[in-house]
Amino acid sequence: MKIVVLDGYTENPGDLSWRGMEQFGEVTVYERTPEKLIIERIGDAEAVYTNKTPLSKSTLEACPGIKYIGVLATGYNVVDIDAAKERGIPVSNIPSYGTEAVAQFTIALLLELCHRIGDHSRSVMEGDWIKSDDFCYWNYPLTELAGKTMGIIGFGKIGQATAKIAQALGMKILAYSRTREEGLETEIFRYGELDQLLANSDVISLHCPLNPDTQGMINKETIAKMKDHVMILNSSRGPLIVEEDLKEALNSGKVGGAAVDVISAEPMKEDNSLLKAKNCIITPHIAWAPKETRQRLMDIAVDNLKAYAKGCPQNVVNNG
């Protein structure tokens, strides 16, 4: 079997191994593939792996040898899954590999907003403490989380894992989700409607998928329903937020701070609105990227290939 990985660098920049796939055939790994080279690099490969390299209907038509597509991520919008289904090509994704890492990172974003540890350390290293007349100083307001309410939009595995850590910090949880497990509710955790969550949360954390119903859900109108000085976290999908509206809310002080690991267009463009926003922390889509998490992703990708080779593909997203 010929196997091609079109953009393997972010999954494995050199600290993991592709050997697990090599037991199933000849593996060619490209760090990145520009759009003009996609068809050429796929060639007559039977199995194609992609992370963010698009596989369109026209690409599938130009590469009739493709019999299997593996996505090195949970999201699979880079593949035309309907076109793949029409051609009988199963498309497998990697579900639930990064739950703990993304939850941990989300709380790291929140704690950075509350304490600005990086900025204060930088200030000390630049000599500000040496010059201080007092035994301590702070350059940003500091926030205690105990007793505050975290509103979580999307209460799947990552949302629940984030809630568990937030509760350990003494926070109350208010969750909005399409599906509800009523048995989870306690004195410090309950479900609510979206408007209720917006009005009552001190922190709002996004953990929902991107679809027509959620795209742009954080916008001028929904921000207006939030508490003054609310903090907003996004480690899910960038287009959930209308970035220009968030920038305006940050600069006016309506939103007290925002921390995002994802933006509307990645990599970032020079004209991204959030670059001109006050009290905004931006990280380059790395919540998923600890080595342990990427190894788990690799292991599942190999298991998916093994299942396909046995004639029973798993984690297939275009069965329906």
Buried (B, 14 or more C-beta within 10 A) or exposed (E): BBBBBBBBEBBBEEEBEBEBBEEBBEBBBBEEBEEEEBBEBBEEBBBBBBBBBBBBEEBBEEBEEBBBBBBBBBBBBBBBBEBBBEBEBBBBBBBEBBBBBBBBBBBBBBBBBBBBEEBBEEBEEEEEBEEEEEEEEEEEEEBEBEEBBBBBBBBBBBBBBBBEBBBEBEBBBBBBBEEEEEEBEEEBBBBBEEEBBBBBBBBBBBBBBBEEEBBBBBBEEBBEEBBEBBBBBBBBBBBBBBBBBBBBBBBEEBBBBBBBBBBBEEEBEEEBBBBEBBBBBBBEBEBBBBEEBBBBBBBBBBBBBBBBBEEEBBBBBBEE
